[in-house]
Amino acid sequence: MTPVHSDTAPIAVAAHTVSAPDPRFHLRDYAILLKPRVMSLVVFTGLVGLMLAPVPVAPLTGLIAVMCIAIGAGAAGAINMWYDRDIDRVMQRTMHRPLPAGRLKPRAALLLGSCLAVLSVAIMAALVNAVAAALLALTICYYVFIYTMWLKRRTPQNIVIGGASGALPPIIGWAAATGDITWGAISLFIIIFLWTPPHSWALALFRKGDYDRAGVPMMPVVAGEPSTRRQILAYTLVLVPATLLPVATGVSGLPYAVAATVLGALLLRHAWRVYRDDGVRTARGLFFFSILYLFLIFSALLLDRALAAYLTLPLVHP
């Protein structure tokens, strides 16, 4: 499938009026370009990677690293919106974004994203370390060129292969503290990498019509809903034991293992419901729970580390 970028792309089922840019909304629209909801999860997982690293990092250096991850994520989001403005125009979920709605010009989004991408990598290299900067540059380039421009419109495996970009922030955070990559960081990467397909395919199940109209070959559109439901369950069955990898690599301990097991059972319950029930409600339920699930998994990693640090503190006698 050849990417098409045309301002004459077909409009969604409902009539959609493109309005002239209004300066009053520019600040809010520029913020939307950065995909703040996606950015928040990226920043959080990057922060967890930083905090779990075996080498303590200076607070200012850690703050700079997390800010660079946030800026880099926003940059990738802005470039993604610039490139996908034609298909965003025909999807109900995205047709009101600043570019398809006509509130911002495409050039503004591309310029913003490009400048922020360069800025985030340059600051990371200058003030943190070269390894973290290289990983941040890889993440941005992978999301923009590999996922957005190549995979998304060509293969139903777009989410599987492209999910690597969303799984890299914890490794960036880890490298910001240590200057290298170890199995502990890779275990965090694997969790997000395996989490991405069930999460994204759950969305695709109840937004199938959007992807079909836009010509995006998401799994339900190409392979059908029954196959997608089976694959969601299969990936979840692999994901749940994989969440124990941080225990195997020494990153976390028993409290996290208990939390991951309970959360995994809840996620499997949602995936099983999606497998057995072809209704939209179950797919929607899995999608929203999966967001909470990833947040709680990484929160459990942080709490486990905090508890371990507390228990090893020396007793202070008056």
Secondary structure, 3 states (H helix, E strand, C coil): CCCCCCCCCCCCCCCCCCCCCCHHHHHHHHHHHCCHHHHHHHHHHHHHHHHHCCCCCCHHHHHHHHHHHHHHHHHHHHHHHHHCHHHHCCCCCCCCCCCCCCCCCHHHHHHHHHHHHHHHHHHHHHHCCHHHHHHHHHHHHHHHHHHHHHHCCCCCCHHHHHHHHHHCHHHHHHHHHHCCCCHHHHHHHHHHHHHHHHHHHHHHHHCHHHHHHHCCCCHHHHCCHHHHHHHHHHHHHHHHHHCCHHHHCCCCCHHHHHHHHHHHHHHHHHHHHHHHCCCHHHHHHHHHHHHHHHHHHHHHHHHHHHHHHHHCCCCCCC
